Amino acid sequence: MRPPNLEQRRREADPKTYRHNYQSAQRYRWNTYVRPQGWYSHRWIYGDILPTLFWTRTYWISDFWLFNLRIPPLGYVWVRYGDDALLVNTTTGEILQVVYSVYY
């Protein structure tokens, strides 16, 4: 079910609130992830810059609430990278948070 407070996103992200990497408490079976050709697996952490190719709409997690991910602040989107979910700044590509092993 879509969160009722989805439209009340925080205007600015407080990095102290989001800046951490952690393991997902639950794993979800979802569509098969297809990495762009020629790219290899990488373990991202917050503060890294995700290449633009990986945070296009193709990889956005639009229904993030289905996977127990927090509501992203304005200017950020959840992006799937392999089995992980990355909270990415849509202007710079900077990763604000990583949730490992969301998918299998």
C-alpha positions as CSV (number, residue, x, y, z in Angstrom):
1,M,0.0,0.0,0.0
2,R,1.3,3.4,-0.9
3,P,2.4,5.4,2.2
4,P,-0.1,8.2,3.1
5,N,2.7,10.7,3.8
6,L,4.5,10.2,0.5
7,E,3.9,13.8,-0.7
8,Q,5.3,15.2,2.6
9,R,8.9,14.5,1.6
10,R,11.6,16.3,3.4
11,R,12.8,19.3,1.4
12,E,16.5,18.8,2.2
13,A,18.2,15.6,3.3
14,D,20.1,15.6,6.6
15,P,23.1,13.4,5.8
16,K,23.4,12.4,9.4
17,T,19.9,10.8,9.2
18,Y,20.7,8.8,6.1
19,R,24.4,8.2,5.9
20,H,25.0,4.6,6.6
21,N,25.1,1.2,4.9
22,Y,23.2,-1.7,6.2
23,Q,21.8,-5.2,5.5
24,S,18.1,-5.4,4.6
25,A,16.1,-7.1,7.3
26,Q,14.1,-8.9,4.6
27,R,14.8,-10.0,1.1
28,Y,12.5,-9.8,-1.9
29,R,12.2,-11.7,-5.1
30,W,11.7,-9.2,-7.9
31,N,12.4,-8.8,-11.6
32,T,15.8,-10.0,-12.8
33,Y,18.4,-7.3,-12.7
34,V,20.2,-6.6,-16.0
35,R,23.5,-4.7,-15.6
36,P,24.6,-2.6,-18.6
37,Q,26.8,-4.5,-20.9
38,G,30.5,-4.3,-20.1
39,W,30.0,-3.3,-16.5
40,Y,31.0,-5.6,-13.6
41,S,29.7,-6.0,-10.0
42,H,30.7,-3.4,-7.5
43,R,29.9,-2.9,-3.8
44,W,28.9,0.7,-3.3
45,I,28.9,2.7,-0.1
46,Y,27.5,6.0,0.9
47,G,29.5,8.9,-0.4
48,D,30.4,7.2,-3.7
49,I,29.3,8.7,-7.0
50,L,27.2,6.3,-9.0
51,P,27.8,6.6,-12.8
52,T,24.9,8.2,-14.6
53,L,24.2,5.1,-16.5
54,F,23.1,3.3,-13.3
55,W,20.7,5.9,-12.0
56,T,18.5,6.4,-15.1
57,R,14.8,5.7,-14.7
58,T,15.3,2.1,-15.9
59,Y,16.9,1.3,-12.5
60,W,14.7,3.5,-10.3
61,I,12.7,1.7,-7.5
62,S,9.4,3.6,-7.9
63,D,7.5,1.4,-5.4
64,F,10.2,1.6,-2.7
65,W,7.7,1.2,0.1
66,L,7.1,-2.4,-1.1
67,F,10.6,-3.2,-0.1
68,N,10.6,-1.5,3.3
69,L,12.8,1.4,2.0
70,R,12.4,4.9,3.5
71,I,10.7,7.7,1.7
72,P,13.5,9.5,-0.3
73,P,13.9,13.2,0.3
74,L,13.2,15.6,-2.6
75,G,16.0,15.3,-5.1
76,Y,16.8,11.7,-4.3
77,V,15.6,8.4,-5.8
78,W,16.0,4.7,-4.8
79,V,18.0,2.9,-7.5
80,R,18.5,-0.9,-7.8
81,Y,22.0,-2.1,-8.3
82,G,22.1,-5.9,-8.4
83,D,20.7,-7.1,-5.1
84,D,21.1,-3.7,-3.4
85,A,19.1,-0.5,-3.1
86,L,21.0,2.8,-3.3
87,L,19.6,6.2,-2.4
88,V,21.0,8.5,-5.0
89,N,21.0,12.3,-5.5
90,T,19.4,12.9,-8.9
91,T,21.7,15.9,-9.7
92,T,25.1,14.6,-8.6
93,G,24.8,10.8,-8.5
94,E,26.1,10.8,-4.9
95,I,25.0,7.9,-2.9
96,L,23.4,8.9,0.4
97,Q,22.5,5.4,1.7
98,V,22.9,1.8,0.7
99,V,20.7,-1.1,1.7
100,Y,22.4,-4.4,0.9
101,S,20.7,-7.6,-0.1
102,V,17.2,-6.3,-0.7
103,Y,16.6,-8.6,-3.6
104,Y,17.5,-12.2,-4.5
